[in-house]
Amino acid sequence: MDMRTIFGTLALIFLAELGDKTQLTTMLLAAQSHAPWSVFIGAALALTLTSLLAMLVGQALMTFIPVRVIKMVAGGAFVLLGGLLISGRW
């Protein structure tokens, strides 16, 4: 295992997820629930499963599509979405 990759991924995902709708929903559920630890376990499992799915799909894509193409498509999608958000059309 590459610890640099692990900590880099941890830092990026942690910063990206701060204040997003999933975190806000989890806070709301914990506030309404009488079992906040159950909410934590459910949220942690859900985020783990979505991350596993993303990793498996990414790994499968790499076997069929060159990494350079994946990076270009992902970069283009981010630019497009950013433009839509800035323009107010999203």
MOPE-V244248 format. One record per run of one state. SS is the DSSP state (H for helix, E for strand, C for the rest). FROM is the first residue (numbers start at 0). TO is the last residue. If there is no record, write none. Layout:
<<SS FROM TO> <SS FROM TO>>
//
This chain:
<<C 0 1> <H 2 16> <C 17 19> <H 20 31> <C 32 34> <H 35 63> <C 64 65> <H 66 86> <C 87 89>>
//
